[in-house]
Amino acid sequence: MKVVTFGELMVRLQPFNYERFVQANSLEFTFGGGEANVAVSLANYGLDAAFVTKLPAHAIGQAAVNSLRRYGVDTSMITRGGDRVGIYYNEKGASQRGSVCIYDRANSAIQLAQPSDFDWDKIFEGVDWFHFTGITPALGANVVEICLEACKAAKAHGVKISCDLNYRGKLWTRAEAREAMTKLCECVDVCISNEEDAKDVFGIEAEATDIYGGKLNAEGYKSVAKQLADKFHFEKVAITLRESHNASENGWSAMLYDVASNEYCFSKKYELKIIDRVGGGDSFGGGLIYALLTGKSTQDAVEFAVAASALKHTIEGDYNMMTVSEVEKLAGGDGSGRIQR
C-alpha cells in the first residue's frame, strides 16, 4: 500500500520543557507539519509513505528532508528550490496556561510554489491514497490551485483522497477557507474534522455542546457528520472529540461515520496527561488511514486511530513514533494503558 501526503514541512523552535518565550535562553530545533506528520506515522506502521513539498536546496532544507528519511518516509518526490523553510515557534502550555504558537512562514518555498513544480501524474503512479489538510491551501491562492490539480490527478488515477479540515485562523479567513475547501472537498472521499473546524469552515455545528465545559453531545456529532457527508458525498467522516479540562489534561475520543452502512461508531474515551499536544490530530489521521487501508471495520478503525493519537500526546515533537503492535495493544485494552493480565 502506498500513500502520498502533500503540505509544508516547517522548522519547529521551542523553549526547553515548559519555559515561556520571554525566559528562554535557547530553543530546541526540530521539524514538523501536518501532512509530514501523517507520513511519518504511516511509515512507522510499515506502509510505503511518501511526502511531497517544496524545500530549499540549502542545509536547513536538507535537514528537513533528513528528518523524514530517518523514519523511512520516501522523499524522492520533494521539489527543491526557494530560499526559506517556514518556521513556527511553539510555547507549551501547562495546567491553566495555554500553549502559544507563532508562525514565521511567509515566503517559504512551498508558499511560493507554482503548479509547474509538481508532476502529479508521475507522483500518483501506483499510489493507493492521497492525504492533505486545510492548512496547505491556506498558504495562498497558488497553493489552492496546486491542491486542486493534485486532487484531480488523484481522482484520475483512482486514488482515495482524505482531508483534515484543520482550519487555521492565523492563515486565512473563514470566507476564504469556505470558498477553497468547498472546491477541494468535492474530490475528497474521507473527511476528518473536529469540534470547531466544521463550524469554522462550513458553518456546520453540533448543538448543545461546550468543548470547554467537558460536555459532548453524541447526537449532535452524528448530525454534523451526516451534514458533511450529504453536502460533499463523502464515503466516511471522522470527528475527533477533545474535552479540554486544561492544557495538561484532556478527554480524547472520536466518532467515525460510514455512509454506506449508515453506521456511527464512537471510540472509547482516553483521559490524557499531555506531554506534547502538537501533532495529535495528525496522528489520528495517520492511524485512520492505516486502519482503513488494512481493512479494519469501522469500529476497529476509529479505535485504532484514537489509540494512536492518545499515544502521540505522550511523545515530544511533531512525529508519532509508535508501532502497530503498540497502538493495537492500547486500542484493545481498557484505555488506561495499564498492562492487562
Summary of the structure (lengths in Angstrom):
residues: 341
radius of gyration: 18.7
end to end distance: 34.5
largest distance: 56.9
contacts: 1195
relative contact order: 0.13
helix: 35%
strand: 24%
